[in-house]
């Protein structure tokens, strides 16, 4: 499938049973529900999909199940989050064979590469797959910065086509546009600066909280795209308390708890994560319940 590289791509959750085995059927149901609610694409096995808590075989199995249920309705992008280039190439090639439409490629995990090493990692993966690639920049989480020099060194790598920008500094959207024009498609990757990213040139949004409120997420971007900035701002301001959760250390637990409160999925997570407890759990539940009780009115097409 040709990827349009625009719109709302939720980083979908991997559903887990009480015994911590992977629930493929429920994972498929969650993804199917999101597509029915209008998302433009899905990110399988990103941070919210608990990529690094899964074994290699589990990753391939989960991705294959997601590709199966999506059945060509929207693009499926899969996270590639590995310790080193060899492992990243192995998974990227398996993902291509499994039917993924693209890759979301992260820097190497644990070791913080120098810029030349980071470029070599990205090129090393890109050279071994025919899939289009979105690079994932998230300095607070991964201690590695995909800066202008790194992107400049990759301009001739044809299948590196997009950048998911999750740095909290929104000036980067403008800086990248000024230097590279439209060479790289930009995606907002941090939920609580998503609308700012769209105003500054992002064509899409890789989102976490869309898992709990997909219709509002889709309408936020649609309103922006059609020039209804008042509606986009109304939704964004309503959504913002929850969107802040995406920038917290426990974002995965919070997003999956929000899913459970909204009747969309289970809060269960894989170690080393554990479900929220105590005051934090109560806080997140209260935030989700308030959001559900004060949802903005959407267009009839979205609300049907």
C-alpha positions, 0 to 999 in steps of 0.5 A: 500500500502507498502511504499517504503520510498524513492524518492520525496514526495511533500508536496502538496497544498490544493487549495482554491477558492476565497471565501476561501472554499476548492476546492477539484476538483482543489486539486485533479487535482494538485495532479494528475499532480504531479503523472503524472510528476513522484513523488514517493508519496505525503504528504497530509495536511502538512505545505504546505497543510495548515493543521492547517488552516483547521477544522477537517472535512475539513481535512478528506474531503481533505485527502479522495479526495486526496486518491481517485484521487491517486487511489493507484498509489503512497503512500499517507502520511498525516500530523498529526498536532494537539494540543494534543494527543487525537486530534492527535489520532482522526485524525490518526484513521480517516486518516487510515479509509479514506485510507491513507498509512501512517502518518507524525506525528508532535509534539504537537502544541503550547505547547512545550513538555519536551522530556518525554512528546514528547515520550509519544505523539508519542507513544500515537498516534502510539499505536492507529493506524496500519499505519506506521509513519514518525516523523517530526523534525523541531525545527525552526518552532515548537520549539521542537527537536526530538533528539537522546534520543527521538528516542532511547526511540522509537526504540521498537515502530514498526510502527514508521519507518521514520524521516523527518529531517528539521533542518538546521544542516545536521550533524544530518543525520550522527549522527542518522546513527551512533547511529541507523544504518538503524532503522529509514529511513531518509528523507530530509525535508528542500529543500535547504539542500536536496542534502546534506541530500541524500549524508549523508544517506537520502533515500528520500525528502519531498519537497515544491518546487516540487509543482512548478517544479516536473520533475526537483525534480524527476530528481535531486533525480534520478540522485543522485541515479544512480550516475550521481552526475554532473547532480544532482549538475547542477539541485540543483544549478539551483534550489537553489534560489527557494529552499531557499524559503522553509526555510522562514516564508512565505514558503506556500505563496511563494510555492503557488505563484510559483505554480500559475506562473507555471500554476499548481495551485492557490496562494490563501491561508487560514487565518491567511496567506495572499497572498504575496504583494509588493516587496516580491511578485515581488521578488518571481515571478521574481525568478520563471520566471528566473528558468522557463527560465533557466531550465536544460535539463532533460533526454528524459523520464522526458522531454516528 
